[in-house]
Amino acid sequence: MNDFPSVIVAVNHVEPVPRRIRATLAGATVLDTVRALYVWEKPYYPQYYIPVEDVRRELLVPEGHTQASRRGTAELHGLRVGDEYRPRAARLYTESVVDGVAGTARFEWDAVDAWYEEDEQVFVHPRNPYARVDALRSTRRVRVELAGLVLAESAAPVMVFETGLPTRYYLNRTEVDFEHLVPSDTVTACPYKGVTSGYWSVQAGEERHPDIAWAYDFPTRGLEPIAGLVAFYNEKVDLFLDDRPLERPAARLFERPAAGEGT
């Protein structure tokens, strides 16, 4: 589940993307560009806008409809690769009040199978160039409790600092008491960390607290220190840092469903 970082950028702000952007569907490359634009449709993170010349036009199917937005007028297109068809996959902007947007295509994120920045896959939405995520090893003591149960204790956590979100504490699995943890089928993705490999609920007496902990066995390159470690939602457990209780953050994270855990 994604929360929104505190870095806010003006809606319709445009910047060049300094990375090669590609997208694939059914094994075919749909777009490949080093001239993409970041366009902030919302103030929290951008979307990719792709020059039409860098899109395989033969894969686009005109749907005969136009759509108006604050960015201008766009023609709606489906996307077809072999037997795979994705309706309303792309908007091709024929005119725009925003500099640089006319002559670009804006694809729905899920209209393709995968997005890539250079040769690394990106999940959920483009990464915000103004957000930062750092994973730092520490020797501070962390204890996790819920309803009087000690779920984990560690003197060697990895602390993840992400713009606009609470610090997350990733702990070795040998320091987690799995007696009270129940595996969940939940899978989420994060633009900065990748796809989760596991979620756990907590069984405290007769009450089950769903999806409180998670792990990334194969995180993105920049977050390799958290590989295989387990983190708990600060919003849902009692955390102690060097024996000092931490205040639970406001649970904004759970107000909106989203594809990615984002923390």
Secondary structure, DSSP 8 states (H G I E B T S, - for coil): -----S----TT-EEE--S-EEEEETTEEEEEES--EEE-SSSS--EEEEEGGGB-GGGEEEEEEEEEETTEEEEEEEEEETTEEEEEEEEEEEE-SSTTTTTEEEE-GGGSSEEEETTEEE-SS---TT--EEEEE----EEEEETTEEEEEESS-EEEEETTS--EEEE-GGGB-GGGEEEE----EETTTEE-SEEEEEEETTEEEEEEEEEBSS--GGGGGGBT-EEE-TTTSEEEETTEE------GGGSS--S----
